[in-house]
């Protein structure tokens, strides 16, 4: 996968759009760090593409929460304690 800096994107945008058509995906970097992904999409596949991207983001978020839970030892909580936490959170949420 090709990398494109923010500077290149700004200064050579027409060339970058052509490269995007060839490659399909480009990683945008800032100071050498990846910050965005550009993908070649069309009007005909936009909704499906967005649906898949959202599903991937949700999966990554769930994985991150699960990993944090394991690191904190929260995956060992008994069901009764989990239910009590949920009940307390519901009682304290703003209405």
C-alpha positions in Angstrom: 0.0 0.0 0.0 1.4 3.4 -1.0 1.9 6.2 1.5 1.2 9.8 0.7 2.1 12.7 2.9 -0.3 15.5 3.8 2.1 17.9 2.0 2.0 15.8 -1.2 -1.8 15.6 -1.0 -1.9 19.4 -0.8 0.7 20.1 -3.5 0.1 17.3 -6.0 -3.5 16.6 -5.5 -4.3 15.8 -9.2 -1.4 13.4 -9.4 -2.5 11.8 -6.1 -6.1 11.3 -7.4 -4.7 9.4 -10.4 -2.6 7.3 -8.1 -5.6 6.5 -5.9 -7.5 5.2 -9.0 -4.5 3.0 -9.8 -3.8 1.7 -6.2 -7.4 1.6 -4.8 -6.2 2.7 -1.4 -3.6 5.2 -0.1 -2.4 5.8 3.4 -2.1 9.5 4.3 0.7 10.3 6.6 1.6 13.3 8.8 5.2 13.5 10.1 5.6 9.9 9.0 2.6 8.6 11.0 -0.5 7.2 9.3 -3.5 9.5 9.9 -6.1 8.5 7.2 -6.9 6.1 4.5 -8.1 7.2 1.1 -10.1 4.7 -0.8 -11.3 4.7 -4.4 -15.1 4.4 -4.3 -17.9 5.1 -6.7 -21.4 6.4 -6.3 -22.7 2.8 -6.9 -20.8 1.3 -4.0 -20.7 4.2 -1.5 -23.4 3.0 0.8 -22.1 -0.5 1.0 -18.6 0.7 1.5 -19.7 3.0 4.4 -21.7 0.2 6.0 -18.6 -2.0 6.0 -16.3 0.7 7.3 -18.7 1.4 10.2 -18.9 -2.3 11.0 -15.1 -2.5 11.0 -14.9 0.5 13.3 -17.4 -1.0 15.7 -15.5 -4.3 15.7 -12.2 -2.5 16.5 -13.9 -0.5 19.3 -15.3 -3.7 20.8 -12.0 -5.4 20.6 -10.3 -2.5 22.3 -12.9 -2.5 25.1 -12.4 -6.3 25.6 -8.6 -6.0 25.7 -8.8 -3.2 28.2 -11.2 -5.3 30.3 -8.8 -8.2 30.2 -5.9 -6.0 31.2 -7.9 -4.7 34.2 -9.0 -8.1 35.2 -12.7 -7.2 34.6 -13.3 -10.3 32.5 -13.2 -12.2 35.8 -16.2 -10.4 37.3 -19.0 -12.6 38.4 -22.4 -12.1 36.7 -24.0 -10.7 39.9 -21.4 -8.0 40.1 -21.8 -7.1 36.4 -25.6 -6.9 36.9 -25.1 -4.6 40.0 -22.8 -2.3 37.9 -25.4 -2.1 35.1 -28.2 -1.3 37.6 -26.1 1.4 39.3 -25.2 3.0 35.9 -28.8 3.1 34.8 -29.9 4.6 38.1 -27.3 7.4 37.8 -27.7 8.3 34.2 -29.2 11.7 33.4 -32.9 11.6 32.2 
